[in-house]
């Protein structure tokens, strides 16, 4: 069953965050991830307006999404955004049949 990696991001240092975005897509693809939405126009319908970037990635399964997130190569890439690039919330949710 498909799973969706959903992230909300606030970019504090675009140059530092770009170091992450230059690397992460290829890592995500190598785990079967398909980006469905990244950046672009959005409208917050409810909740705090803290985040300004929204990302949705589809994976073949919850397990595959978790493998990607927990992989050494993804954690290394994520260190760029975690070290001053911005704040990100990540959730992985299983789809429905």
C-alpha positions in Angstrom: 0.0 0.0 0.0 1.3 3.4 -0.9 2.5 5.8 1.8 2.9 9.6 1.7 5.8 11.6 3.2 4.4 15.0 4.0 6.6 17.8 5.0 6.1 21.4 6.0 9.1 23.7 5.9 10.2 27.1 6.9 13.5 28.1 5.1 15.7 30.4 7.3 18.9 30.2 5.2 18.2 29.6 1.5 21.9 28.8 0.7 22.1 26.2 3.5 18.7 24.7 2.6 19.8 24.5 -1.1 22.6 22.1 0.0 19.9 19.8 1.1 17.6 20.2 -1.9 20.6 19.6 -4.3 21.1 16.1 -2.8 17.8 14.9 -1.4 15.7 14.3 -4.5 18.0 11.7 -6.0 18.1 9.9 -2.6 14.4 9.9 -2.4 14.0 8.6 -5.9 16.5 5.7 -5.2 14.0 4.5 -2.5 11.1 4.6 -5.0 9.8 8.0 -3.9 7.9 10.1 -6.4 7.5 13.8 -5.6 3.9 14.9 -6.1 4.2 18.4 -4.7 7.1 20.6 -3.8 7.0 24.3 -3.3 4.6 26.1 -5.5 1.5 28.1 -4.7 -0.5 27.1 -1.5 -3.3 28.3 0.7 -3.3 27.7 4.4 -6.9 26.9 5.3 -6.5 26.4 9.0 -3.6 26.4 11.5 -0.5 28.5 12.0 1.2 30.2 9.1 4.6 29.2 10.3 5.5 27.1 7.2 6.0 28.5 3.7 6.9 25.3 1.7 5.0 22.1 1.5 6.2 18.8 0.1 4.3 15.5 -0.7 6.2 12.4 -1.8 4.6 9.1 -2.6 6.4 5.9 -1.8 5.4 2.3 -2.6 5.0 1.5 1.1 5.3 2.9 4.6 8.4 0.7 5.1 10.1 2.0 2.0 9.5 5.6 3.1 10.9 4.9 6.6 13.9 3.2 5.0 14.6 6.3 3.0 14.2 8.7 5.9 16.3 6.7 8.2 19.1 5.9 5.6 22.6 7.2 6.3 22.6 9.1 3.0 19.3 10.9 3.6 20.3 11.8 7.2 23.5 13.2 5.9 21.6 15.4 3.4 19.1 16.5 6.0 21.9 17.7 8.2 22.3 20.7 5.9 18.7 21.9 6.6 18.9 21.0 10.2 22.1 23.1 10.7 20.5 26.5 10.2 18.7 25.9 6.9 15.3 25.9 8.4 12.6 24.1 10.3 10.9 21.1 8.9 8.1 18.8 10.1 7.9 15.4 8.4 5.1 12.9 8.7 4.7 9.6 6.8 1.2 8.3 6.5 -0.1 5.2 4.9 -2.6 5.6 2.0 -6.0 3.9 1.8 -7.1 1.2 -0.5 
